[in-house]
Amino acid sequence: RRAAVLTGWSQGRDQGRRVLTTNRNGQSTALAMPTRGVTRTLASGTWPPGLTTTNEFRIRTARGESRWVHLRSSPMRSDLGQLTGHVGAVEDITGRRQAEAALRESENSLRESQLIAGLGTYTLDDSTGQWRSSETLDRVFGIGETYDRSVAGWAALVHPADRAPMVDYFQHEVLGQKKEFN
């Protein structure tokens, strides 16, 4: 029933109809409407015994819409051990995929803006004293991926004449009093 709601294909009239075709490791796979009481059947060639698979892919609904789905499928076997089909669950993940794409676009825009402006960002984990930095900040500081991103590593980046007051400010006000680093 959920497959019919997701795809727009009816359980009676379109029973057994191929809803999508995808190519997974060079093999054709088709998601079909429920047949003979099986909730969902994934028809394919051979399948290793007991193998449960998960996959994410797009389908085209009866209305022509493209939707992303997550499929979890396990083989069904006859009493003789012959593959008779697959039973599984299909979840519409279109919203999640759209949110992931928007996040990637936003991250790319931020990265590009930082590069153009010559500004970088960092995040400090108060509990460990470790920090992460953007690629642009690494370029500004002239550091690489293996640089020690601890409080001591940060202090080493500060000019020697300013180091002692900066470390004191950082230790007492930022870490100690939880004030914003300014």
N, C-alpha and C positions, 0 to 999 in steps of 0.2 A: 504494500500500500504506500509506504514512504517513497519507494522508487517511482511509483506512478505520480505522486504529488511533486516530487523533485523534477522529473523529466517531462511531465505533461502527457505521457503516453497512458492510455487506459489499460486496466488489468485484463479486461475481457477481449476487446477488439484487437489490441496490439500485443496480446500475449505471445511471447516467443520472438517478437520483433527485435532486431538489433538496434540498440539505442546509440551505441558509439563503437568506433573501432579505434584502437590505439596500437602502437607497436612497442612492445616491451622486450628488450633483448632480441630484436629481430623476429619475434613471434606475434602473430595477429591475435588479438584478444577482443571479445565482444561482451558487453554487458547486456543481458536480455531481461525481458519482463518475467515475472514469476511464472513457472510452469509446474504442473502437478504438485501444488502445495509447497514447493520450495520457495522460501522467502525471496531470495535473489540468487540467480545462477550466473556464474562466470564460465562460459564455455571456452575451452582451449584444448590444446593437444595433450601431451603428457605432463604430469605434475609429480614431483617427488613426494612420496608418502609423508603425511603429517606436516608438510610445509605450509605455514601460514604466511601470507604476503600482505604487505600494505603498499599502497601507491597513491599518488595524487596526480590527477589529470583533468582535462576539460571534457565536458560533454556538450552536445547540442540538444536543447529541449525540443519538444514538439512545436513550440512557438518560435523556434529558431534562435533562442537565446543561448549564449555561451555561459556555462556554469562550471566552477571548479568543484571537484568532489574528492574526498578521501575514501578509498576503498580498502577494507580489510577482508581478506578472503581465505578460506580454508577448504581443502579438497573434501569431497564426499565420495565414498567408495561403496561398492556393492559388497555383499557377503563374501564374494569371491575375490575381493580386493581390487576390482576394476574401477577406474575413475568414472564416476557417473555425472560429475559436475562439481560445482563449488558453492558453498554457502558463505555469505558474508554480510557486511554492513556497509552502507554508503552514507556519507555525511556531506552535506553541502558546506563547503569551506570558502565560498566565493567572497564573503565579507572579510574573512581573515586574509585571503590572498590580496584583496584590494587594499587593506590596511598595511600589509607588508610592502606592497608596491609604493604606496604613499610615503611610508617611512623611508624606504630606499631613496626616493626622489628628494625628500627633505634632507636626508643626510648628504646626498650629493650636492645639493644647493648650498648647504652650510660649508662643506669642504671647499667648494669653489669660491664662496664669499670670503672665507678665511684666507685662501690663497691670494685672492685679488687684493685684500686689505692688509695682508701681512700680519694677521692676528691669529692667535691660536687659543685653544682651550685646554683645561686640565680638570681632572676630578681627583680629589683626595679621599682616601678611605681613612677616616679618623682612627679606627680601631687598629689598623696595621701600620699607619704612617706611610703607606705606599700611595703613589699617585700615577695616573695615566694621563697621557697628553696626546693632542692631535698631531698629525703629520706636520702641519704648519708651525705649531709651537716648537716641535723638534727642530725644524729648519731654522727658526729664529734663534733658538738656543745653540744650534750646531751640535745636537746630540743624535745618536742613533738608537736603534731598537734595544740594544743591550745596555744602555745607560742605566745606572743605579737610580731608580725612581723612588728613593726613600727621602726622608727629611734631610738626611746628611747629603744626599745627592743634590737635592734642591739648593741647600745652603752653599754647596760648592759652586753653583752657578752665579751666586750673588757676588758682586765686587767685594774684594777683601775689606775695603774701608767701610762698607755698609753691612757686612756679614753679621757681626755680633749684635747690633741693634735689631736687625731683621729677624734673626733666629730667636732673640728674646721676645720680640713682638709676636712671632708665630707661636712659640711655645706657650706663652702666658695668656695672650688674648684670643688667638684663633683656636688653639687646641684647648687651653685651660678654661677660658670663659665662653667658648663656643661663639665668638664674634665672627662676623663675615670678614674674610681676608680682603683688605682694602689697601 
